[in-house]
Amino acid sequence: MTLLTATDLRLSFGPTKALDGASLTVHAGEVLALMGPSGSGKSTLLHCLAGILRAESGTVTFDGRELAAMTDAARSELRRTAFGFVFQFGQLVPELTCLENVALPLRLSGTGRRAAHAEAASWLERLEVADLAGKRPGQVSGGQGQRVAVARALVTRPRVVFADEPTGALDSLNGERVMQLLTTAARDTGAAVVLVTHEARVAAYSDREAIVRDGRVREQEFAR
Ligand SMILES: Nc1ncnc2c1ncn2[C@@H]1O[C@H](COP(=O)(O)OP(=O)(O)OP(=O)(O)O)[C@@H](O)[C@H]1O
């Protein structure tokens, strides 16, 4: 089932054509890796798909709704409820404990403190970092922080998780483990994952690879 579609996206930053007619389809529940050379437009495409950036032309449709036609409030609501995000670093709130960080998206959606904390604790356990619940992000390692970030991205049971170089700051062992945990949890909950990476061993966890070159999606391959 088609979940998210980008059609003929174009977006320039000054003279740089970051997207130059990019089209892509994301199917429900699949893990899709966006690969390609540095500067080819992968992050820009991810941000347009997630409704963070708006293309100058072209359309992005999620579940039959065109993002650009939605009000800002509706788009924010969609990002909060249907989308999860994992970035390379810096996405955890430093003043909050790991448990509070994971509970935050639920609290913002109106879930009570006790229920949000219970759900967050179960996600920390799933990501094998239950022992970090009371620690602040500054007190945990990079790999542990990314596990907490994955828990936070999945706690609302989103339809899509957008991950931009989620293992980019980790060594290969930690990176592989984070990818295993992310893809297993996403498959368990039925979330699709759109993943930007330049590492083949990270892309190996995907169902499908799309190659971005010069602001376009050149190939979409079924990896395995
Ligand atoms: N905010 C911005 N302002 C100016 N130029 C930008 C901006 N964002 C992206 N670009 C430019 O647009 C092009 C595409 O960038 P993008 O980050 O999407 O590429 P990428 O494929 O994700 O690269 P990398 O693999 O190095 O992260 C690059 O030439 C980049 O320098």
The ligand as an SDF file (V2000), in Angstrom:
LIG
                    3D

 31 33  0  0  0  0  0  0  0  0999 V2000
   19.7210   25.3200    3.9620 N   0  0  0  0  0  0  0  0  0  0  0  0
   20.5030   25.2730    2.8900 C   0  0  0  0  0  0  0  0  0  0  0  0
   21.0610   26.3900    2.3860 N   0  0  0  0  0  0  0  0  0  0  0  0
   21.8470   26.3560    1.2970 C   0  0  0  0  0  0  0  0  0  0  0  0
   22.1730   25.2310    0.6190 N   0  0  0  0  0  0  0  0  0  0  0  0
   21.6430   24.0740    1.0750 C   0  0  0  0  0  0  0  0  0  0  0  0
   20.8080   24.0260    2.2370 C   0  0  0  0  0  0  0  0  0  0  0  0
   20.4530   22.7420    2.4420 N   0  0  0  0  0  0  0  0  0  0  0  0
   21.0380   22.0160    1.4730 C   0  0  0  0  0  0  0  0  0  0  0  0
   21.7570   22.8140    0.6570 N   0  0  0  0  0  0  0  0  0  0  0  0
   22.5140   22.3780   -0.5350 C   0  0  0  0  0  0  0  0  0  0  0  0
   21.6510   21.5640   -1.3130 O   0  0  0  0  0  0  0  0  0  0  0  0
   22.3310   20.4260   -1.8200 C   0  0  0  0  0  0  0  0  0  0  0  0
   21.6750   19.1450   -1.2960 C   0  0  0  0  0  0  0  0  0  0  0  0
   21.9060   19.0500    0.1140 O   0  0  0  0  0  0  0  0  0  0  0  0
   21.4590   17.8170    0.9890 P   0  0  0  0  0  0  0  0  0  0  0  0
   21.8390   18.1080    2.3900 O   0  0  0  0  0  0  0  0  0  0  0  0
   20.0480   17.5100    0.7040 O   0  0  0  0  0  0  0  0  0  0  0  0
   22.3690   16.6550    0.4050 O   0  0  0  0  0  0  0  0  0  0  0  0
   22.6930   15.2090    1.0040 P   0  0  0  0  0  0  0  0  0  0  0  0
   22.6110   14.2880   -0.1570 O   0  0  0  0  0  0  0  0  0  0  0  0
   21.8430   14.9620    2.1720 O   0  0  0  0  0  0  0  0  0  0  0  0
   24.2050   15.4130    1.4340 O   0  0  0  0  0  0  0  0  0  0  0  0
   25.0840   14.6580    2.5770 P   0  0  0  0  0  0  0  0  0  0  0  0
   25.1460   13.2180    2.2000 O   0  0  0  0  0  0  0  0  0  0  0  0
   26.4100   15.3350    2.4710 O   0  0  0  0  0  0  0  0  0  0  0  0
   24.3960   14.9370    3.8860 O   0  0  0  0  0  0  0  0  0  0  0  0
   23.7960   20.5820   -1.3930 C   0  0  0  0  0  0  0  0  0  0  0  0
   24.4920   21.2080   -2.4500 O   0  0  0  0  0  0  0  0  0  0  0  0
   23.6990   21.4960   -0.1990 C   0  0  0  0  0  0  0  0  0  0  0  0
   24.8970   22.2290   -0.0500 O   0  0  0  0  0  0  0  0  0  0  0  0
  1  2  1  0
  2  3  1  0
  2  7  2  0
  3  4  2  0
  4  5  1  0
  5  6  2  0
  6  7  1  0
  6 10  1  0
  7  8  1  0
  8  9  2  0
  9 10  1  0
 10 11  1  0
 11 12  1  0
 11 30  1  0
 12 13  1  0
 13 14  1  0
 13 28  1  0
 14 15  1  0
 15 16  1  0
 16 17  2  0
 16 18  1  0
 16 19  1  0
 19 20  1  0
 20 21  2  0
 20 22  1  0
 20 23  1  0
 23 24  1  0
 24 25  2  0
 24 26  1  0
 24 27  1  0
 28 29  1  0
 28 30  1  0
 30 31  1  0
M  END
$$$$
